[in-house]
Amino acid sequence: MPRTNDVVALDDWYVIAHASEIKSGASERTVLLGEDLTVSRDRAGVVRCVAHSAEDLGIAVPVVERYSFLWVTLGNPTRDIVAVPGGAEFARAVVAEAAAVAVAAGHPVSGDELRRTEQTLTAAGSTATASMSRDLLAGRPVEVDVLADFAERGRAVGAPARLIEVSVLGLRVHNRRALAANGERGR
């Protein structure tokens, strides 16, 4: 398959491996958009990716380890990896909603802790990831009960957490689909 010349495709980020698949001192070959690649991790843990096209032998391409995966671009991306329009605003609204539930339940969270949480959730290029995100990306069922319990507690103290309730619904739909794909039944 020849290398694509589609600039839009070349300027995006693509997962080429789960970070745990490329061990220290090891390398793997793969193909992305028609480009032969070798991804490796040296003994110090640094990941590198080299393109081996017919006209360019051994040209380094950008590789980033984020969200438990290795991401590569063959072009010049103009946006962050999986940047979602409105994502930061949504994260801030969920933090505010959770803080309101905590206050109503008699367990207020300090302003400094809320700011640190917001910064962690909205930092551009953050490598932080939750186990729930890793499970979602892998198509596995997720532990949604803790969020469902939190939403129920919010209703009980008169501070409904609508964004969290909608997230619980979406995660339960995901769980049903993931379990059905494995021939299991779930709630």
N, C-alpha and C positions, 0 to 999 in steps of 0.2 A: 504494500500500500504506500503510495507516495505521500510525502509530507504535505499537509494542507497549506494553502496560501491564504486562507480565510483569516484576516487580521482580527476580527472580533473573536474568533475561536482562539487564536494564538495569544491574545491579550487577556485571557482569563486564567484562573487558577484551577488545577485539577489534582485530585487525590491520586497518588501513584502507589501508595502502600500504607498499611497501618504501621505506625512508628516502631512497634515492637517486632515487626517482621525483619527489620534490618538491624542485625546484631552488630556489636562492636567488632571491627575488623572484617566485616562481611560486605559483599556487594551482590546486587541483583540486577538483571536486565529486564527491561520492559519496553513497550512501544506506546507512545502518546501522540495522537494526531498524525500518525505515519512517521514519527521521529523515533529512531532507536535510542534508548537511554540506558545508562548504567547509574544506579543510585548506590551509594556506599556510606558506611559510617566508620570513621577511623577509631583508633584505640582511645582517643580522648572524647569520643562521642559526637564529634562534628560530622554532620551529614553533608554529602556533596552529590551533585547530579551532573552527568556529562552527556551531551548529545553526540551521536555518531552518525551524522548525515553523510551522504555521498560527497558533498562538496566541502564540508567542514568536519574534520576529525578531531574529536576530543574538545569540543567547546563547552565550557561550564555554563549551566543554566541555573536560574534562581530556584532554590528549594528552601522551603520553610517547614518546620515541625510545629504544627498547631492542632489543637483539638484531638490529640492522640494520633494524628495522621501526618504523612509527608505530602506536601503540596508542591507542585511544579508549575511554572509558566514558561512558555516558549516565546513569549512576546514581551510587551511592556504594559502591564496592567495599570489601569487608572483608578482601581478601587481595591479595598482590602479584601482579604479572603472572606467569603460568605457574608459580606456586609449586607445587612438587611435594612432597607429604608424604614425608618420608624422604630427600629429595634431598641435603640438607646432610650427613646421616649417611653416605649412600652416597659422596659426594665425599670425605669424610674417610677412609673405609675404603679407597678407591682410592689416595689419596695415601699412606696407611700401607703398603699393599701395594707400591706402586711404590718407596717408600723401602726396604722390606725387600729387594727385588730389587737395588736400587743397593748396599746394604750387602753383600749376598752376592756381588755382582760386584766388590767392592773399590772402589766409588765412592760412599761415603756422602755424603748431602746434609746440610748444616748444619741445625740445629734452627730457626734464624731463617728460612732459605729455605723449609723445610717449613711454618712458620707463615704466611709471606707467601703461599705457594701455597694453603693452606687458606683463608685470608681472601679471596683473590681468587675462589676457587671457591664460597664459601658466603656472600658478602656479600649481604644483602638489597638488592634494587633495583640490583644491579650492571649496568652497561651493557656489561661485557666479554663478548665472544663469540668463539668460535673459527671459523675458516673451515669446519671440519668441521660445526659447528652450522648455519652458513648453508647449506651444501650439503644437509644433512638436511632443513631447513625447505623448501628449494626442490625437494626430490625428486630431487636429482642424486646420482650415485655419490660416495662419499667415499674418501679415501686411508686405507685401513685397514691397509696393509702395515706402517707404522711401529709400530702397536700390536701387530700379530701378531708382529713381530720381537721386540718387548720381552717379550711373553709367552713366546716360545720361549727367549729368553735367561734369563728367570727359571727356567724348567724346567731349563735346562742347568746353572745354578749351585745347584740344589736349593731354589729359592724360588719355587714356583709362584704365579702371579698369577691366581687363579681369577676374580675380578671382571673383570679386564681380558680374560681369555679369553672370558668370557660376553659382554662388550661387543663383542669381535671377531666372535663368532658372529652377534650381532644386526646388526652393521654389514654383514657379508657377506650376510646375508639381505636387508637394505635394498638393497645394491648390485645383487643379482640382480633384485630387483623393479624398481629404477630403470632398469636396462639393458633388462629385458624390456619395460618400458613404452615404451622408445625403439626397440624392435625389434633390440636388440643382444644379444650373448651375453657373459657374463662368468664369472669364476671364483668 
